[in-house]
């Protein structure tokens, strides 16, 4: 992982764990290029377990860049907002099954992106696990007034041989 990406992740990903966001290089460069910007993140999260099998997690966050290094304010990137809701359950369909419904919304100066992900893991036996996943994104680009829909199905198969060795195959 490049140093710029690592610094950007350290500043933002602790509030968005589990989200699948593409990190564009221009955003990463903006926050980390000359290391003169100060990034402030305020986040609030709550978790509630309904039972041993069902849990709800939610969070909201605001990321703000303080600009005092003489750069024109007109070029400043406005605050970003992140909203996240996750419902997870174990053994809901059958024993050994885990399901996650993940809803998220991100607001930046130029886009508004909403994502929904359904992820499940099925244990076939003690060596094989199959994990189908479906993600749908809706992106509203404010600058050029375009809308983009993305649907991404995938499946991951894991084979564990002994304790140390395993193979993962993912397609999507």
C-alpha positions as CSV (number, residue, x, y, z in Angstrom):
1,X,0.0,0.0,0.0
2,X,1.4,3.4,-0.9
3,X,2.2,5.8,1.9
4,X,-0.5,8.3,0.7
5,X,-3.2,5.6,0.7
6,X,-2.1,4.4,4.1
7,X,-2.2,7.9,5.6
8,X,-5.7,8.5,4.1
9,X,-6.9,5.2,5.4
10,X,-5.7,6.0,8.9
11,X,-7.5,9.3,8.8
12,X,-10.8,8.0,7.5
13,X,-11.3,4.3,7.5
14,X,-11.6,3.8,11.3
15,X,-15.1,5.3,10.9
16,X,-16.0,3.4,7.7
17,X,-14.8,-0.1,8.4
18,X,-16.7,-2.6,6.2
19,X,-17.4,-0.1,3.5
20,X,-16.2,-0.6,0.0
21,X,-15.3,2.9,-1.2
22,X,-13.0,3.6,-4.1
23,X,-10.3,5.9,-2.9
24,X,-9.5,8.2,-5.8
25,X,-5.9,9.4,-6.0
26,X,-6.9,13.0,-6.3
27,X,-8.6,12.8,-2.9
28,X,-5.7,11.0,-1.4
29,X,-3.2,13.5,-2.8
30,X,-5.3,16.4,-1.5
31,X,-5.0,15.2,2.1
32,X,-1.5,13.9,2.1
33,X,0.6,15.7,-0.6
34,X,2.5,18.3,1.4
35,X,1.3,17.1,4.8
36,X,0.2,20.7,5.7
37,X,-3.5,20.1,6.0
38,X,-5.1,19.1,9.3
39,X,-7.9,16.6,9.0
40,X,-10.5,16.4,11.8
41,X,-12.9,13.5,12.0
42,X,-15.9,13.4,14.4
43,X,-17.8,10.2,14.6
44,X,-20.5,8.7,16.7
45,X,-21.5,5.0,16.6
46,X,-23.9,2.7,18.4
47,X,-24.3,-1.0,18.6
48,X,-27.3,-3.0,19.9
49,X,-27.5,-6.7,20.2
50,X,-31.0,-8.0,20.0
51,X,-29.9,-11.5,20.8
52,X,-26.9,-13.8,20.4
53,X,-27.8,-14.1,16.8
54,X,-28.9,-10.6,15.7
55,X,-27.0,-7.3,16.0
56,X,-27.5,-3.7,14.7
57,X,-24.7,-1.2,14.3
58,X,-24.9,2.4,13.2
59,X,-22.5,5.3,12.8
60,X,-22.3,8.8,11.5
61,X,-19.1,10.8,10.8
62,X,-17.9,14.1,9.6
63,X,-14.5,14.7,8.1
64,X,-13.3,18.3,7.8
65,X,-10.1,19.7,6.4
66,X,-8.6,22.8,8.1
67,X,-6.9,25.1,5.5
68,X,-4.6,27.7,6.9
69,X,-1.6,27.4,4.7
70,X,-2.3,30.2,2.3
71,X,-4.2,28.2,-0.4
72,X,-7.2,29.9,-2.0
73,X,-10.4,29.0,0.0
74,X,-12.2,28.7,-3.3
75,X,-10.3,25.5,-4.0
76,X,-11.0,23.9,-0.6
77,X,-12.8,20.7,-0.5
78,X,-15.9,20.9,1.7
79,X,-16.6,18.6,4.7
80,X,-17.5,15.0,4.0
81,X,-20.3,13.1,5.8
82,X,-20.6,9.3,6.2
83,X,-23.6,7.4,7.5
84,X,-23.6,3.7,8.0
85,X,-26.1,1.1,9.2
86,X,-25.3,-2.6,9.5
87,X,-27.6,-5.5,10.5
88,X,-25.7,-8.8,11.1
89,X,-27.0,-12.2,12.1
90,X,-25.7,-15.7,12.7
91,X,-27.4,-19.0,12.2
92,X,-30.5,-17.2,10.7
93,X,-31.1,-19.5,7.8
94,X,-29.3,-22.6,9.0
95,X,-26.5,-23.5,11.4
96,X,-23.1,-22.1,10.5
97,X,-24.6,-19.3,8.3
98,X,-23.8,-15.6,8.8
99,X,-25.5,-12.7,7.1
100,X,-24.7,-9.0,6.8
101,X,-26.9,-6.3,5.4
102,X,-24.9,-3.1,5.1
103,X,-26.3,0.3,4.1
104,X,-24.2,3.3,3.8
105,X,-24.4,6.9,2.5
106,X,-21.5,9.3,1.7
107,X,-21.8,13.0,0.9
108,X,-18.9,14.9,-0.5
109,X,-18.6,18.2,-2.3
110,X,-19.1,16.7,-5.7
111,X,-21.0,13.4,-5.1
112,X,-23.6,11.6,-3.1
113,X,-23.2,7.9,-3.0
114,X,-25.5,5.3,-1.5
115,X,-24.6,1.6,-1.2
116,X,-26.4,-1.5,-0.1
117,X,-24.5,-4.8,0.4
118,X,-25.8,-8.2,1.2
119,X,-23.1,-10.6,2.3
120,X,-23.6,-14.2,3.5
121,X,-21.3,-17.0,4.5
122,X,-22.3,-20.6,4.3
123,X,-20.2,-23.2,5.9
124,X,-20.4,-26.4,3.8
125,X,-18.2,-28.5,6.0
126,X,-15.2,-27.8,8.3
127,X,-12.9,-27.2,5.2
128,X,-15.2,-25.4,2.7
129,X,-16.9,-22.0,3.0
130,X,-18.9,-20.3,0.3
131,X,-19.7,-16.5,0.5
132,X,-22.0,-15.0,-2.1
133,X,-22.3,-11.2,-2.0
134,X,-24.3,-8.6,-3.8
135,X,-23.5,-4.8,-3.8
136,X,-25.5,-2.0,-5.4
137,X,-24.3,1.6,-5.5
138,X,-26.1,4.7,-6.6
139,X,-23.9,7.7,-7.3
140,X,-25.2,11.2,-7.9
141,X,-22.5,13.4,-9.4
142,X,-23.4,17.0,-8.7
143,X,-20.8,18.7,-10.9
144,X,-21.9,17.1,-14.2
145,X,-25.4,16.2,-13.0
146,X,-25.0,12.5,-13.9
147,X,-26.3,9.5,-12.2
148,X,-24.5,6.2,-12.0
149,X,-25.8,2.8,-10.9
150,X,-23.4,-0.1,-10.2
151,X,-24.4,-3.6,-9.3
152,X,-21.6,-6.0,-8.4
153,X,-22.4,-9.6,-7.6
154,X,-19.5,-11.8,-6.4
155,X,-18.8,-15.2,-4.8
156,X,-15.9,-16.3,-2.7
157,X,-15.0,-19.9,-2.0
158,X,-12.5,-20.8,0.8
159,X,-10.8,-24.1,1.4
160,X,-8.9,-24.6,4.6
161,X,-6.3,-27.4,4.6
162,X,-4.9,-28.1,8.0
163,X,-4.5,-25.1,10.2
164,X,-1.9,-23.1,8.2
165,X,-2.9,-23.6,4.6
166,X,-5.8,-22.5,2.6
167,X,-7.0,-21.3,-0.8
168,X,-9.4,-18.5,-1.5
169,X,-11.1,-18.1,-4.9
170,X,-13.2,-15.0,-5.6
171,X,-15.1,-14.2,-8.8
172,X,-17.4,-11.2,-9.5
